[in-house]
Amino acid sequence: MPKPNPVVNKQKQCYFCFNNIHQVDYKDVTILRRFLSSFAKIVARKRSKVCMTHQRQLTSAIKRARIMALLPFVQR
C-alpha cells in the first residue's frame, strides 16, 4: 500500500480575489508593477496566478497606464 503524500497541492488564490479587489485600477501603479516582468512585459496568467476575469482587467489596466505614461512600454 503506497504512503500518502504529505505535500498537498494547494491552489493559489487570485491576488485580487484574496484581497477582495473587484476592479483593477490603472492608477494604482504599485499593484500593476507586480504583474510586469523585468522587461516590462505583462506576466502570463499561469505565472501570476490571477483568475481569468482579473487577468483581463489587469491587461487593460496596464495598457491604459502605459498610454497615460504611468508605466513604461519598454524597460531600459
N, C-alpha and C positions, 0 to 999 in steps of 0.2 A: 504494500500500500504506500503510495507516494506521500511525502510530507507536505503539509500545507505551506504555501509560500508566504513568508512573513511580510514581504513587500506588497503593499496594496496599491494598485494603480488608481491613484486619486485623480479625478478630472479637475483640472484647474478651472476656476470660475472666471468669467469675464471680469476685467478690471472695473468696467463701468457698471455692470450689474451688481458686483460685490459692494461698490461704494454708493449704489443707488443713484447713479447719474443717468437721467433719462435722455437728455440731449447733449451732444458733444459740441462745445462752443469753440469757434475758430479763434476767439480772442484769448483763450487760455493756453498760452504757448508752452508753459511748463509741462502740461499733460501731453500736448501734441508731440513734444520732443522725445518723450519716452517711446513713441512708436515710429521713430525715424532711425535709419541705420547711420553708420558713421559717414556714409557718403550722401546723406540727406535723402535717402530713398525710403518710401513707405514700406514698413516691415509687413511680411505676409501674415495672414490670419493664423496659420498653424504655429508660427513662431511667437507671435504676440499673445496668443491665447485669448483673443477677443471674439465674441459671438458675431454672427453674420450681420445682424442689424446694426450693431455698433461699429463694425468694420466699415460698412457703407457710409455711416455718418462720419467716421473718422477720416476716410479718404476725401470726402467732400470738404470737411473742415480743414484738412491740411492743404488741399488745393486752393481753397478760399484764402487761407492765411498766407500762402505763397503769393497770391495775386495782390493782397493788401500789404505785402512786404514785411510781414511779421516773421516769416520763416524763409530761409534761403532756398532757391531752386537747386543749387549745387554747392556742396561744401568745398572750401578751398583746401 
